[in-house]
Amino acid sequence: MGTKLKALLNRISSTLSGFWTKVNSDVADLWQKDKAFVVLFGAVILVIQFRQLLVNLIVSGSKALFNQTQTTSQAEQSKENADNTSAENLIQQAESLTNSNPPVTDDWNKNEK
């Protein structure tokens, strides 16, 4: 079984080596014949990748800003609710103070005892 495995690995290695030689020779041939095309094609790929990277940066920045705003909004909502509760308590205290005092009339200063 070991010899079969070695033979298979040698076959795979020689196939990959042949493929690599073919790719290298084709790329070298393409570079010699069409340098401008290769450079232009590479530039187009770089522009597309840069565009995608820029979109990813904008989206991640927007997500971070949205999460920060949502956290701030929740904190502000809690503070507003607490302030509303405090204001309602003050209104109730003010109403109870006006109910405990007798009404003020025109002769308020004459009825003192």
Biopython code that builds the backbone (N, CA, C, O; Angstrom):
import numpy as np
from Bio.PDB.StructureBuilder import StructureBuilder

atoms = [
    (1, "MET", "N", (0.817, -1.189, 0.000)),
    (1, "MET", "CA", (0.000, 0.000, 0.000)),
    (1, "MET", "C", (0.864, 1.258, 0.000)),
    (1, "MET", "O", (0.458, 2.275, -0.563)),
    (2, "GLY", "N", (2.011, 1.216, 0.598)),
    (2, "GLY", "CA", (2.902, 2.357, 0.660)),
    (2, "GLY", "C", (3.431, 2.742, -0.704)),
    (2, "GLY", "O", (3.607, 3.926, -0.990)),
    (3, "THR", "N", (3.689, 1.750, -1.554)),
    (3, "THR", "CA", (4.198, 2.055, -2.895)),
    (3, "THR", "C", (3.123, 2.686, -3.764)),
    (3, "THR", "O", (3.413, 3.554, -4.587)),
    (4, "LYS", "N", (1.882, 2.252, -3.581)),
    (4, "LYS", "CA", (0.790, 2.852, -4.352)),
    (4, "LYS", "C", (0.599, 4.314, -3.964)),
    (4, "LYS", "O", (0.363, 5.177, -4.810)),
    (5, "LEU", "N", (0.708, 4.565, -2.672)),
    (5, "LEU", "CA", (0.564, 5.945, -2.184)),
    (5, "LEU", "C", (1.704, 6.811, -2.705)),
    (5, "LEU", "O", (1.475, 7.949, -3.116)),
    (6, "LYS", "N", (2.922, 6.290, -2.695)),
    (6, "LYS", "CA", (4.064, 7.038, -3.216)),
    (6, "LYS", "C", (3.899, 7.309, -4.711)),
    (6, "LYS", "O", (4.212, 8.400, -5.189)),
    (7, "ALA", "N", (3.410, 6.317, -5.438)),
    (7, "ALA", "CA", (3.198, 6.488, -6.874)),
    (7, "ALA", "C", (2.131, 7.547, -7.139)),
    (7, "ALA", "O", (2.268, 8.354, -8.059)),
    (8, "LEU", "N", (1.072, 7.542, -6.335)),
    (8, "LEU", "CA", (0.010, 8.539, -6.487)),
    (8, "LEU", "C", (0.539, 9.932, -6.176)),
    (8, "LEU", "O", (0.246, 10.885, -6.898)),
    (9, "LEU", "N", (1.313, 10.053, -5.111)),
    (9, "LEU", "CA", (1.883, 11.351, -4.748)),
    (9, "LEU", "C", (2.849, 11.847, -5.817)),
    (9, "LEU", "O", (2.879, 13.042, -6.112)),
    (10, "ASN", "N", (3.637, 10.949, -6.401)),
    (10, "ASN", "CA", (4.557, 11.335, -7.475)),
    (10, "ASN", "C", (3.783, 11.800, -8.713)),
    (10, "ASN", "O", (4.173, 12.768, -9.366)),
    (11, "ARG", "N", (2.684, 11.105, -9.033)),
    (11, "ARG", "CA", (1.865, 11.497, -10.179)),
    (11, "ARG", "C", (1.231, 12.870, -9.957)),
    (11, "ARG", "O", (1.216, 13.710, -10.857)),
    (12, "ILE", "N", (0.712, 13.085, -8.752)),
    (12, "ILE", "CA", (0.115, 14.387, -8.423)),
    (12, "ILE", "C", (1.180, 15.476, -8.481)),
    (12, "ILE", "O", (0.937, 16.562, -9.008)),
    (13, "SER", "N", (2.354, 15.186, -7.942)),
    (13, "SER", "CA", (3.441, 16.166, -7.935)),
    (13, "SER", "C", (3.873, 16.512, -9.352)),
    (13, "SER", "O", (4.081, 17.685, -9.665)),
    (14, "SER", "N", (4.010, 15.513, -10.211)),
    (14, "SER", "CA", (4.427, 15.792, -11.586)),
    (14, "SER", "C", (3.347, 16.541, -12.353)),
    (14, "SER", "O", (3.657, 17.397, -13.181)),
    (15, "THR", "N", (2.075, 16.227, -12.085)),
    (15, "THR", "CA", (0.972, 16.946, -12.741)),
    (15, "THR", "C", (0.964, 18.406, -12.310)),
    (15, "THR", "O", (0.820, 19.302, -13.142)),
    (16, "LEU", "N", (1.117, 18.643, -11.026)),
    (16, "LEU", "CA", (1.141, 20.026, -10.514)),
    (16, "LEU", "C", (2.360, 20.775, -11.032)),
    (16, "LEU", "O", (2.273, 21.963, -11.343)),
    (17, "SER", "N", (3.491, 20.092, -11.125)),
    (17, "SER", "CA", (4.702, 20.719, -11.652)),
    (17, "SER", "C", (4.518, 21.100, -13.112)),
    (17, "SER", "O", (4.912, 22.190, -13.525)),
    (18, "GLY", "N", (3.917, 20.201, -13.902)),
    (18, "GLY", "CA", (3.639, 20.504, -15.302)),
    (18, "GLY", "C", (2.662, 21.663, -15.444)),
    (18, "GLY", "O", (2.831, 22.528, -16.303)),
    (19, "PHE", "N", (1.643, 21.671, -14.596)),
    (19, "PHE", "CA", (0.661, 22.765, -14.625)),
    (19, "PHE", "C", (1.336, 24.094, -14.288)),
    (19, "PHE", "O", (1.075, 25.109, -14.935)),
    (20, "TRP", "N", (2.205, 24.085, -13.275)),
    (20, "TRP", "CA", (2.893, 25.312, -12.862)),
    (20, "TRP", "C", (3.822, 25.827, -13.970)),
    (20, "TRP", "O", (3.917, 27.033, -14.199)),
    (21, "THR", "N", (4.496, 24.909, -14.646)),
    (21, "THR", "CA", (5.361, 25.300, -15.763)),
    (21, "THR", "C", (4.543, 25.915, -16.889)),
    (21, "THR", "O", (4.949, 26.916, -17.481)),
    (22, "LYS", "N", (3.399, 25.323, -17.184)),
    (22, "LYS", "CA", (2.518, 25.837, -18.237)),
    (22, "LYS", "C", (2.011, 27.229, -17.875)),
    (22, "LYS", "O", (1.997, 28.124, -18.720)),
    (23, "VAL", "N", (1.594, 27.415, -16.624)),
    (23, "VAL", "CA", (1.101, 28.729, -16.191)),
    (23, "VAL", "C", (2.212, 29.758, -16.292)),
    (23, "VAL", "O", (1.994, 30.855, -16.806)),
    (24, "ASN", "N", (3.393, 29.421, -15.814)),
    (24, "ASN", "CA", (4.518, 30.361, -15.870)),
    (24, "ASN", "C", (4.885, 30.724, -17.301)),
    (24, "ASN", "O", (5.146, 31.889, -17.601)),
    (25, "SER", "N", (4.905, 29.740, -18.179)),
    (25, "SER", "CA", (5.270, 30.036, -19.574)),
    (25, "SER", "C", (4.189, 30.871, -20.251)),
    (25, "SER", "O", (4.497, 31.774, -21.028)),
    (26, "ASP", "N", (2.901, 30.567, -19.954)),
    (26, "ASP", "CA", (1.811, 31.354, -20.535)),
    (26, "ASP", "C", (1.831, 32.792, -20.028)),
    (26, "ASP", "O", (1.616, 33.729, -20.797)),
    (27, "VAL", "N", (2.087, 32.965, -18.743)),
    (27, "VAL", "CA", (2.138, 34.313, -18.181)),
    (27, "VAL", "C", (3.336, 35.079, -18.740)),
    (27, "VAL", "O", (3.231, 36.264, -19.055)),
    (28, "ALA", "N", (4.461, 34.404, -18.859)),
    (28, "ALA", "CA", (5.642, 35.065, -19.413)),
    (28, "ALA", "C", (5.409, 35.450, -20.870)),
    (28, "ALA", "O", (5.802, 36.532, -21.307)),
    (29, "ASP", "N", (4.768, 34.559, -21.611)),
    (29, "ASP", "CA", (4.455, 34.846, -23.015)),
    (29, "ASP", "C", (3.469, 36.014, -23.121)),
    (29, "ASP", "O", (3.626, 36.900, -23.961)),
    (30, "LEU", "N", (2.456, 36.000, -22.258)),
    (30, "LEU", "CA", (1.474, 37.097, -22.259)),
    (30, "LEU", "C", (2.148, 38.413, -21.901)),
    (30, "LEU", "O", (1.845, 39.449, -22.494)),
    (31, "TRP", "N", (3.057, 38.379, -20.938)),
    (31, "TRP", "CA", (3.757, 39.603, -20.531)),
    (31, "TRP", "C", (4.607, 40.145, -21.676)),
    (31, "TRP", "O", (4.660, 41.356, -21.891)),
    (32, "GLN", "N", (5.266, 39.261, -22.406)),
    (32, "GLN", "CA", (6.097, 39.703, -23.519)),
    (32, "GLN", "C", (5.272, 40.301, -24.653)),
    (32, "GLN", "O", (5.686, 41.280, -25.274)),
    (33, "LYS", "N", (4.118, 39.722, -24.920)),
    (33, "LYS", "CA", (3.305, 40.178, -26.053)),
    (33, "LYS", "C", (2.419, 41.376, -25.709)),
    (33, "LYS", "O", (2.315, 42.320, -26.491)),
    (34, "ASP", "N", (1.786, 41.334, -24.541)),
    (34, "ASP", "CA", (0.763, 42.344, -24.213)),
    (34, "ASP", "C", (0.979, 42.941, -22.830)),
    (34, "ASP", "O", (0.152, 42.748, -21.939)),
    (35, "LYS", "N", (2.065, 43.654, -22.640)),
    (35, "LYS", "CA", (2.338, 44.282, -21.344)),
    (35, "LYS", "C", (1.261, 45.308, -20.997)),
    (35, "LYS", "O", (0.814, 45.385, -19.852)),
    (36, "ALA", "N", (0.850, 46.089, -21.983)),
    (36, "ALA", "CA", (-0.159, 47.130, -21.735)),
    (36, "ALA", "C", (-1.471, 46.513, -21.289)),
    (36, "ALA", "O", (-2.116, 47.028, -20.376)),
    (37, "PHE", "N", (-1.878, 45.415, -21.918)),
    (37, "PHE", "CA", (-3.126, 44.753, -21.541)),
    (37, "PHE", "C", (-3.052, 44.232, -20.109)),
    (37, "PHE", "O", (-3.993, 44.398, -19.333)),
    (38, "VAL", "N", (-1.938, 43.608, -19.764)),
    (38, "VAL", "CA", (-1.785, 43.063, -18.415)),
    (38, "VAL", "C", (-1.822, 44.179, -17.375)),
    (38, "VAL", "O", (-2.469, 44.049, -16.337)),
    (39, "VAL", "N", (-1.123, 45.275, -17.662)),
    (39, "VAL", "CA", (-1.108, 46.404, -16.715)),
    (39, "VAL", "C", (-2.499, 47.015, -16.608)),
    (39, "VAL", "O", (-2.959, 47.309, -15.505)),
    (40, "LEU", "N", (-3.174, 47.210, -17.740)),
    (40, "LEU", "CA", (-4.521, 47.782, -17.724)),
    (40, "LEU", "C", (-5.493, 46.871, -16.995)),
    (40, "LEU", "O", (-6.299, 47.340, -16.192)),
    (41, "PHE", "N", (-5.424, 45.577, -17.266)),
    (41, "PHE", "CA", (-6.301, 44.622, -16.593)),
    (41, "PHE", "C", (-6.040, 44.613, -15.085)),
    (41, "PHE", "O", (-6.977, 44.555, -14.289)),
    (42, "GLY", "N", (-4.778, 44.671, -14.703)),
    (42, "GLY", "CA", (-4.432, 44.743, -13.278)),
    (42, "GLY", "C", (-4.949, 46.014, -12.637)),
    (42, "GLY", "O", (-5.427, 45.992, -11.503)),
    (43, "ALA", "N", (-4.856, 47.130, -13.360)),
    (43, "ALA", "CA", (-5.360, 48.397, -12.822)),
    (43, "ALA", "C", (-6.874, 48.345, -12.633)),
    (43, "ALA", "O", (-7.395, 48.846, -11.636)),
    (44, "VAL", "N", (-7.577, 47.741, -13.587)),
    (44, "VAL", "CA", (-9.040, 47.610, -13.455)),
    (44, "VAL", "C", (-9.385, 46.768, -12.239)),
    (44, "VAL", "O", (-10.304, 47.102, -11.492)),
    (45, "ILE", "N", (-8.662, 45.689, -12.038)),
    (45, "ILE", "CA", (-8.914, 44.836, -10.874)),
    (45, "ILE", "C", (-8.650, 45.607, -9.588)),
    (45, "ILE", "O", (-9.423, 45.506, -8.635)),
    (46, "LEU", "N", (-7.561, 46.377, -9.552)),
    (46, "LEU", "CA", (-7.254, 47.168, -8.355)),
    (46, "LEU", "C", (-8.332, 48.212, -8.083)),
    (46, "LEU", "O", (-8.698, 48.433, -6.929)),
    (47, "VAL", "N", (-8.843, 48.853, -9.123)),
    (47, "VAL", "CA", (-9.897, 49.857, -8.946)),
    (47, "VAL", "C", (-11.156, 49.207, -8.386)),
    (47, "VAL", "O", (-11.786, 49.743, -7.475)),
    (48, "ILE", "N", (-11.515, 48.061, -8.929)),
    (48, "ILE", "CA", (-12.718, 47.371, -8.437)),
    (48, "ILE", "C", (-12.533, 46.954, -6.988)),
    (48, "ILE", "O", (-13.441, 47.121, -6.174)),
    (49, "GLN", "N", (-11.376, 46.419, -6.659)),
    (49, "GLN", "CA", (-11.118, 46.016, -5.278)),
    (49, "GLN", "C", (-11.085, 47.220, -4.340)),
    (49, "GLN", "O", (-11.593, 47.147, -3.221)),
    (50, "PHE", "N", (-10.495, 48.322, -4.785)),
    (50, "PHE", "CA", (-10.464, 49.538, -3.973)),
    (50, "PHE", "C", (-11.876, 50.053, -3.727)),
    (50, "PHE", "O", (-12.209, 50.489, -2.625)),
    (51, "ARG", "N", (-12.701, 49.998, -4.770)),
    (51, "ARG", "CA", (-14.100, 50.429, -4.635)),
    (51, "ARG", "C", (-14.822, 49.577, -3.595)),
    (51, "ARG", "O", (-15.535, 50.097, -2.737)),
    (52, "GLN", "N", (-14.628, 48.266, -3.683)),
    (52, "GLN", "CA", (-15.257, 47.358, -2.725)),
    (52, "GLN", "C", (-14.746, 47.629, -1.312)),
    (52, "GLN", "O", (-15.525, 47.614, -0.359)),
    (53, "LEU", "N", (-13.460, 47.873, -1.171)),
    (53, "LEU", "CA", (-12.888, 48.192, 0.135)),
    (53, "LEU", "C", (-13.462, 49.491, 0.679)),
    (53, "LEU", "O", (-13.763, 49.591, 1.869)),
    (54, "LEU", "N", (-13.614, 50.479, -0.184)),
    (54, "LEU", "CA", (-14.185, 51.758, 0.229)),
    (54, "LEU", "C", (-15.636, 51.593, 0.682)),
    (54, "LEU", "O", (-16.046, 52.173, 1.688)),
    (55, "VAL", "N", (-16.407, 50.803, -0.058)),
    (55, "VAL", "CA", (-17.801, 50.541, 0.332)),
    (55, "VAL", "C", (-17.835, 49.841, 1.682)),
    (55, "VAL", "O", (-18.653, 50.183, 2.535)),
    (56, "ASN", "N", (-16.957, 48.866, 1.885)),
    (56, "ASN", "CA", (-16.914, 48.162, 3.171)),
    (56, "ASN", "C", (-16.568, 49.105, 4.320)),
    (56, "ASN", "O", (-17.145, 49.002, 5.403)),
    (57, "LEU", "N", (-15.633, 50.019, 4.090)),
    (57, "LEU", "CA", (-15.275, 50.989, 5.129)),
    (57, "LEU", "C", (-16.439, 51.912, 5.459)),
    (57, "LEU", "O", (-16.688, 52.208, 6.627)),
    (58, "ILE", "N", (-17.145, 52.362, 4.444)),
    (58, "ILE", "CA", (-18.292, 53.251, 4.671)),
    (58, "ILE", "C", (-19.386, 52.522, 5.433)),
    (58, "ILE", "O", (-19.977, 53.073, 6.363)),
    (59, "VAL", "N", (-19.657, 51.277, 5.038)),
    (59, "VAL", "CA", (-20.706, 50.506, 5.706)),
    (59, "VAL", "C", (-20.335, 50.232, 7.165)),
    (59, "VAL", "O", (-21.182, 50.357, 8.050)),
    (60, "SER", "N", (-19.093, 49.863, 7.420)),
    (60, "SER", "CA", (-18.698, 49.593, 8.809)),
    (60, "SER", "C", (-18.741, 50.864, 9.654)),
    (60, "SER", "O", (-19.121, 50.821, 10.824)),
    (61, "GLY", "N", (-18.349, 51.998, 9.060)),
    (61, "GLY", "CA", (-18.449, 53.264, 9.787)),
    (61, "GLY", "C", (-19.893, 53.632, 10.083)),
    (61, "GLY", "O", (-20.204, 54.140, 11.159)),
    (62, "SER", "N", (-20.769, 53.373, 9.127)),
    (62, "SER", "CA", (-22.190, 53.663, 9.331)),
    (62, "SER", "C", (-22.781, 52.767, 10.407)),
    (62, "SER", "O", (-23.574, 53.220, 11.232)),
    (63, "LYS", "N", (-22.394, 51.494, 10.399)),
    (63, "LYS", "CA", (-22.889, 50.579, 11.432)),
    (63, "LYS", "C", (-22.448, 51.035, 12.819)),
    (63, "LYS", "O", (-23.240, 51.038, 13.761)),
    (64, "ALA", "N", (-21.191, 51.418, 12.935)),
    (64, "ALA", "CA", (-20.675, 51.877, 14.230)),
    (64, "ALA", "C", (-21.410, 53.130, 14.688)),
    (64, "ALA", "O", (-21.767, 53.257, 15.860)),
    (65, "LEU", "N", (-21.634, 54.053, 13.759)),
    (65, "LEU", "CA", (-22.353, 55.283, 14.103)),
    (65, "LEU", "C", (-23.785, 54.974, 14.503)),
    (65, "LEU", "O", (-24.298, 55.558, 15.458)),
    (66, "PHE", "N", (-24.440, 54.061, 13.787)),
    (66, "PHE", "CA", (-25.815, 53.685, 14.115)),
    (66, "PHE", "C", (-25.891, 53.066, 15.503)),
    (66, "PHE", "O", (-26.773, 53.411, 16.289)),
    (67, "ASN", "N", (-24.962, 52.145, 15.813)),
    (67, "ASN", "CA", (-24.964, 51.511, 17.137)),
    (67, "ASN", "C", (-24.718, 52.527, 18.242)),
    (67, "ASN", "O", (-25.350, 52.465, 19.297)),
    (68, "GLN", "N", (-23.797, 53.467, 18.005)),
    (68, "GLN", "CA", (-23.512, 54.495, 18.999)),
    (68, "GLN", "C", (-24.741, 55.392, 19.187)),
    (68, "GLN", "O", (-25.090, 55.740, 20.315)),
    (69, "THR", "N", (-25.384, 55.758, 18.100)),
    (69, "THR", "CA", (-26.566, 56.608, 18.177)),
    (69, "THR", "C", (-27.704, 55.899, 18.888)),
    (69, "THR", "O", (-28.431, 56.508, 19.673)),
    (70, "GLN", "N", (-27.860, 54.608, 18.612)),
    (70, "GLN", "CA", (-28.929, 53.853, 19.261)),
    (70, "GLN", "C", (-28.689, 53.770, 20.767)),
    (70, "GLN", "O", (-29.633, 53.893, 21.547)),
    (71, "THR", "N", (-27.452, 53.565, 21.182)),
    (71, "THR", "CA", (-27.121, 53.518, 22.604)),
    (71, "THR", "C", (-27.389, 54.867, 23.259)),
    (71, "THR", "O", (-27.959, 54.939, 24.348)),
    (72, "THR", "N", (-26.970, 55.938, 22.580)),
    (72, "THR", "CA", (-27.201, 57.278, 23.104)),
    (72, "THR", "C", (-28.692, 57.577, 23.176)),
    (72, "THR", "O", (-29.160, 58.191, 24.134)),
    (73, "SER", "N", (-29.432, 57.147, 22.171)),
    (73, "SER", "CA", (-30.876, 57.377, 22.141)),
    (73, "SER", "C", (-31.566, 56.663, 23.300)),
    (73, "SER", "O", (-32.464, 57.222, 23.931)),
    (74, "GLN", "N", (-31.148, 55.436, 23.580)),
    (74, "GLN", "CA", (-31.746, 54.709, 24.698)),
    (74, "GLN", "C", (-31.421, 55.397, 26.023)),
    (74, "GLN", "O", (-32.276, 55.472, 26.906)),
    (75, "ALA", "N", (-30.206, 55.895, 26.168)),
    (75, "ALA", "CA", (-29.831, 56.596, 27.400)),
    (75, "ALA", "C", (-30.641, 57.881, 27.551)),
    (75, "ALA", "O", (-31.112, 58.202, 28.642)),
    (76, "GLU", "N", (-30.799, 58.610, 26.450)),
    (76, "GLU", "CA", (-31.590, 59.850, 26.490)),
    (76, "GLU", "C", (-33.055, 59.547, 26.792)),
    (76, "GLU", "O", (-33.699, 60.312, 27.510)),
    (77, "GLN", "N", (-33.599, 58.447, 26.260)),
    (77, "GLN", "CA", (-34.994, 58.074, 26.526)),
    (77, "GLN", "C", (-35.182, 57.745, 28.002)),
    (77, "GLN", "O", (-36.190, 58.129, 28.595)),
    (78, "SER", "N", (-34.224, 57.039, 28.602)),
    (78, "SER", "CA", (-34.322, 56.734, 30.035)),
    (78, "SER", "C", (-34.286, 58.012, 30.863)),
    (78, "SER", "O", (-35.046, 58.164, 31.819)),
    (79, "LYS", "N", (-33.390, 58.935, 30.487)),
    (79, "LYS", "CA", (-33.297, 60.206, 31.211)),
    (79, "LYS", "C", (-34.585, 60.999, 31.060)),
    (79, "LYS", "O", (-35.055, 61.609, 32.021)),
    (80, "GLU", "N", (-35.164, 60.997, 29.853)),
    (80, "GLU", "CA", (-36.417, 61.722, 29.637)),
    (80, "GLU", "C", (-37.544, 61.119, 30.467)),
    (80, "GLU", "O", (-38.349, 61.850, 31.043)),
    (81, "ASN", "N", (-37.607, 59.791, 30.531)),
    (81, "ASN", "CA", (-38.645, 59.145, 31.342)),
    (81, "ASN", "C", (-38.485, 59.496, 32.819)),
    (81, "ASN", "O", (-39.473, 59.755, 33.507)),
    (82, "ALA", "N", (-37.249, 59.505, 33.306)),
    (82, "ALA", "CA", (-37.009, 59.857, 34.702)),
    (82, "ALA", "C", (-37.393, 61.318, 34.958)),
    (82, "ALA", "O", (-37.989, 61.633, 35.987)),
    (83, "ASP", "N", (-37.052, 62.201, 34.026)),
    (83, "ASP", "CA", (-37.412, 63.618, 34.170)),
    (83, "ASP", "C", (-38.928, 63.811, 34.137)),
    (83, "ASP", "O", (-39.465, 64.629, 34.884)),
    (84, "ASN", "N", (-39.623, 63.059, 33.273)),
    (84, "ASN", "CA", (-41.088, 63.148, 33.220)),
    (84, "ASN", "C", (-41.714, 62.696, 34.532)),
    (84, "ASN", "O", (-42.660, 63.314, 35.020)),
    (85, "THR", "N", (-41.182, 61.614, 35.103)),
    (85, "THR", "CA", (-41.699, 61.131, 36.385)),
    (85, "THR", "C", (-41.468, 62.174, 37.477)),
    (85, "THR", "O", (-42.347, 62.429, 38.300)),
    (86, "SER", "N", (-40.294, 62.764, 37.475)),
    (86, "SER", "CA", (-39.980, 63.801, 38.459)),
    (86, "SER", "C", (-40.899, 65.007, 38.282)),
    (86, "SER", "O", (-41.369, 65.571, 39.270)),
    (87, "ALA", "N", (-41.161, 65.406, 37.051)),
    (87, "ALA", "CA", (-42.049, 66.545, 36.792)),
    (87, "ALA", "C", (-43.478, 66.239, 37.233)),
    (87, "ALA", "O", (-44.154, 67.106, 37.787)),
    (88, "GLU", "N", (-43.941, 65.021, 36.992)),
    (88, "GLU", "CA", (-45.290, 64.649, 37.423)),
    (88, "GLU", "C", (-45.399, 64.680, 38.946)),
    (88, "GLU", "O", (-46.425, 65.096, 39.484)),
    (89, "ASN", "N", (-44.356, 64.248, 39.641)),
    (89, "ASN", "CA", (-44.350, 64.303, 41.109)),
    (89, "ASN", "C", (-44.403, 65.749, 41.594)),
    (89, "ASN", "O", (-45.116, 66.061, 42.548)),
    (90, "LEU", "N", (-43.653, 66.629, 40.940)),
    (90, "LEU", "CA", (-43.674, 68.041, 41.326)),
    (90, "LEU", "C", (-45.049, 68.657, 41.076)),
    (90, "LEU", "O", (-45.514, 69.473, 41.871)),
    (91, "ILE", "N", (-45.697, 68.278, 39.988)),
    (91, "ILE", "CA", (-47.045, 68.791, 39.697)),
    (91, "ILE", "C", (-48.018, 68.321, 40.764)),
    (91, "ILE", "O", (-48.855, 69.101, 41.218)),
    (92, "GLN", "N", (-47.925, 67.058, 41.176)),
    (92, "GLN", "CA", (-48.817, 66.543, 42.226)),
    (92, "GLN", "C", (-48.566, 67.257, 43.549)),
    (92, "GLN", "O", (-49.508, 67.559, 44.282)),
    (93, "GLN", "N", (-47.285, 67.532, 43.858)),
    (93, "GLN", "CA", (-46.971, 68.262, 45.093)),
    (93, "GLN", "C", (-47.549, 69.677, 45.035)),
    (93, "GLN", "O", (-48.079, 70.167, 46.032)),
    (94, "ALA", "N", (-47.453, 70.324, 43.902)),
    (94, "ALA", "CA", (-47.979, 71.682, 43.764)),
    (94, "ALA", "C", (-49.493, 71.677, 43.894)),
    (94, "ALA", "O", (-50.060, 72.576, 44.515)),
    (95, "GLU", "N", (-50.152, 70.687, 43.325)),
    (95, "GLU", "CA", (-51.612, 70.613, 43.438)),
    (95, "GLU", "C", (-52.044, 70.335, 44.870)),
    (95, "GLU", "O", (-53.059, 70.862, 45.326)),
    (96, "SER", "N", (-51.280, 69.506, 45.586)),
    (96, "SER", "CA", (-51.641, 69.230, 46.976)),
    (96, "SER", "C", (-51.411, 70.468, 47.847)),
    (96, "SER", "O", (-52.140, 70.670, 48.818)),
    (97, "LEU", "N", (-50.433, 71.284, 47.528)),
    (97, "LEU", "CA", (-50.209, 72.514, 48.290)),
    (97, "LEU", "C", (-51.346, 73.507, 48.073)),
    (97, "LEU", "O", (-51.767, 74.174, 49.018)),
    (98, "THR", "N", (-51.836, 73.612, 46.874)),
    (98, "THR", "CA", (-52.938, 74.558, 46.621)),
    (98, "THR", "C", (-54.235, 74.071, 47.244)),
    (98, "THR", "O", (-55.070, 74.898, 47.611)),
    (99, "ASN", "N", (-54.443, 72.765, 47.379)),
    (99, "ASN", "CA", (-55.671, 72.244, 47.984)),
    (99, "ASN", "C", (-55.663, 72.405, 49.507)),
    (99, "ASN", "O", (-56.731, 72.524, 50.106)),
    (100, "SER", "N", (-54.494, 72.413, 50.149)),
    (100, "SER", "CA", (-54.433, 72.501, 51.611)),
    (100, "SER", "C", (-54.602, 73.939, 52.116)),
    (100, "SER", "O", (-54.954, 74.122, 53.281)),
    (101, "ASN", "N", (-54.371, 74.939, 51.311)),
    (101, "ASN", "CA", (-54.504, 76.330, 51.737)),
    (101, "ASN", "C", (-55.911, 76.836, 51.431)),
    (101, "ASN", "O", (-56.505, 76.462, 50.420)),
    (102, "PRO", "N", (-56.447, 77.697, 52.316)),
    (102, "PRO", "CA", (-57.774, 78.257, 52.034)),
    (102, "PRO", "C", (-57.698, 79.208, 50.836)),
    (102, "PRO", "O", (-56.634, 79.760, 50.557)),
    (103, "PRO", "N", (-58.791, 79.403, 50.141)),
    (103, "PRO", "CA", (-58.777, 80.297, 48.989)),
    (103, "PRO", "C", (-58.485, 81.740, 49.409)),
    (103, "PRO", "O", (-58.858, 82.154, 50.507)),
    (104, "VAL", "N", (-57.835, 82.489, 48.559)),
    (104, "VAL", "CA", (-57.479, 83.878, 48.830)),
    (104, "VAL", "C", (-58.619, 84.756, 48.329)),
    (104, "VAL", "O", (-59.061, 84.639, 47.186)),
    (105, "THR", "N", (-59.097, 85.659, 49.234)),
    (105, "THR", "CA", (-60.178, 86.583, 48.862)),
    (105, "THR", "C", (-59.641, 88.003, 48.888)),
    (105, "THR", "O", (-58.460, 88.225, 49.159)),
    (106, "ASP", "N", (-60.519, 88.973, 48.604)),
    (106, "ASP", "CA", (-60.093, 90.370, 48.598)),
    (106, "ASP", "C", (-59.723, 90.865, 49.989)),
    (106, "ASP", "O", (-58.896, 91.767, 50.119)),
    (107, "ASP", "N", (-60.307, 90.305, 51.008)),
    (107, "ASP", "CA", (-60.003, 90.756, 52.368)),
    (107, "ASP", "C", (-59.085, 89.767, 53.084)),
    (107, "ASP", "O", (-59.308, 89.439, 54.249)),
    (108, "TRP", "N", (-58.096, 89.312, 52.411)),
    (108, "TRP", "CA", (-57.178, 88.324, 52.954)),
    (108, "TRP", "C", (-56.401, 88.844, 54.153)),
    (108, "TRP", "O", (-56.019, 88.068, 55.029)),
    (109, "ASN", "N", (-56.162, 90.160, 54.201)),
    (109, "ASN", "CA", (-55.364, 90.698, 55.291)),
    (109, "ASN", "C", (-56.221, 91.081, 56.499)),
    (109, "ASN", "O", (-55.636, 91.407, 57.533)),
    (110, "LYS", "N", (-57.535, 91.070, 56.456)),
    (110, "LYS", "CA", (-58.417, 91.480, 57.551)),
    (110, "LYS", "C", (-58.864, 90.322, 58.401)),
    (110, "LYS", "O", (-59.297, 90.526, 59.535)),
    (111, "ASN", "N", (-58.774, 89.100, 57.888)),
    (111, "ASN", "CA", (-59.293, 87.942, 58.601)),
    (111, "ASN", "C", (-58.226, 87.206, 59.405)),
    (111, "ASN", "O", (-58.421, 86.041, 59.754)),
    (112, "GLU", "N", (-57.152, 87.828, 59.693)),
    (112, "GLU", "CA", (-56.109, 87.149, 60.464)),
    (112, "GLU", "C", (-56.508, 87.082, 61.911)),
    (112, "GLU", "O", (-57.030, 88.061, 62.443)),
    (113, "LYS", "N", (-56.290, 85.988, 62.558)),
    (113, "LYS", "CA", (-56.667, 85.807, 63.960)),
    (113, "LYS", "C", (-55.486, 85.520, 64.816)),
    (113, "LYS", "O", (-55.629, 85.340, 66.025)),
]
sb = StructureBuilder()
sb.init_structure("model")
sb.init_model(0)
sb.init_chain("A")
sb.init_seg("    ")
for serial, (resi, resn, name, xyz) in enumerate(atoms, 1):
    if name == "N":
        sb.init_residue(resn, " ", resi, " ")
    sb.init_atom(name, np.array(xyz, "f"), 0.0, 1.0, " ", f" {name:<3s}", serial, name[0])
structure = sb.get_structure()
